[in-house]
Amino acid sequence: MNGFSTRAIHAGQAPDPTTGSVIVPIHATSTFAQDGVGGTRGGYEYSRSGNPTRDALAECLAALEGGRHGFVFGSGMSATDTLLRVALKPGDHLLIPHDAYGGTFRLVDKVLSNWGIDYTPADLGNLDAVRAALRPSTRMIWSESPTNPLLGIADIAALAEVARDAHARLVVDNTFASPYLQTPLGLGADVVLHSTTKYCGGHSDVVGGALVTSDEELAEGLTFTQNSVGAVPGPFDSWLTLRGLKTLAVRMERHSDNAERVVAALVSHPKVSKVFYPGLPEHPGHEVAAKQMRRFGGMVSFLVRGDSDGAADPAAEALRVCAATRLFTLAESLGGVESLIEHPGRMTHASTEGSALQVPSDLVRLSVGIEDADDLVEDLLEALG
C-alpha cells in the first residue's frame, strides 16, 4: 500500500475476521476473557494495556508517518508528557521553539522544570542559533514546523543532522502539517507527535494525541510508560479519529485551497500589517517549506493595524476582528472542517505572557476550514471593515 489515501483507509483496518465488518469495531470493553492464566486471546487482557480499536489507529498513523511504532493517547499533551518522561531525566537540557505552542511551553516551564529539566527557547529556523543554544546536557530538540501561532518553518533534515551531532533526539510536532502534508521521520526526525484532535480527527468531536517512531529503545520505553501512567484514549475516541483519517487527504487539499484564497485577500488589505503563511514567497521559510511539505496547509496568522484616526490600537482592533466574524467561530483548537478564529495572546498562548515566548497582542490566528472560500473571504473582509 504505497498511496497515502490507500493507507489511510486500509492500514490496520482489515475486515473483521468474525463478522466481515469493513469498519473496525468499537471494542467497548475494559477487560478480555483469558484462556487460562496468562493465556490471552490475540494478546489482549486489559484495555489500559491494549485495545484492538486503539491498536488499529496506532497502526494506521504509523503507516501514514512511515514509522515502525505508533502510540495513541488521550490528548496531545499526554503524548507530549509521556515522551518527555521517557526521553529525558533530571539534569537534561531541552531546546524548544521560541514561538512554541503555549501548552507545550506551560508543561516544560511549569511542570518539568520542577523535575529538573532545563530548557532554552531558540529560533529553530536559524541553525546558528540552534547550535549556539546547545549544551553538553542537551538530549532533545523539540520542533514544530509550521510553528503555532507564527507559522515558522524549521529545516527538519538540517535539524536532524544537528541533533545527531549533539547526540540528541529530534522531535517534530507535526500537528499543523498533518501526515498528508509532511512526514518528518523520512527527513531524519526521531519522533513525530500529533494532537490528533486537530487535522487527523478533523471534525472537532474528539480529543487525542499520537507519537510515531522507528526508535526501538524509545518505543519500548513508551510502551512501558504509557501503560504505567494510563495515558490512553477510549475505544470510541480511537474509532472517531480513525474515521477522520480516512478523509485526511481530501480535507487537507481543501484546507490548503481555502487558506490560499484567504491569504490573497489579507495581504492586500489596509487593516492588515503582516500575514504569516509559509506559502507566501516572502515568508522566510518558504523555500524550505516548499521542499519538505506537499502543500502549505490551512493555518494562517496575521497582524492587525489600529484605526487610522488613533481611536483604537492594534491589540484592540485584533480583539474586535475576532469578535466580528460570522462564519469564523471564535474558539480555541484548530484543524476541523469548520473555520475558527482566535486571539492567541488572550487564548491559546496566554501562558506565554511575560516570557520570551510571548506572542504579539495584535496577532490573530485562523484555522481555515473547508466551507466555500468565497464565503470565508467575505466574512473576513466584513470583520476587518
Buried (B, 14 or more C-beta within 10 A) or exposed (E): EEEBBEBBBBBBBEEEEEEEEEEBBBBEBEEBEEEEEEEBEEEBBEBBBBBBBBBBBBBBBBBBBBBEBBBBBBBBBBBBBBBBBBBBEEEBBBBBBBBBBBBBBBBBBEEBEEEEBBBBBBBBBBBEBBEEBBBEEBBBBBBBBBBBBBBBBBBBBBBBBBBEEBEBBBBBBBBBBBBBBBBBBBBBBBBBBBBBBBBBBBBBEBBBBBBBBBBEEBBEBBBEBBBEEEBBBBBEBBBBBBBBBBBBBEBBBBBBBBBBBBBBBBBEBEBBEBBBBBBBEEBEBBEBBBEBBBBBBBBBBBBBBBBEEEEBBBBBBBBBBBEBBEBBBEBEBBBBBBBBBBBBBBBBBBBBEEEEBBBBBBBBBBBBBBBEBEEBBBBBEEBBE
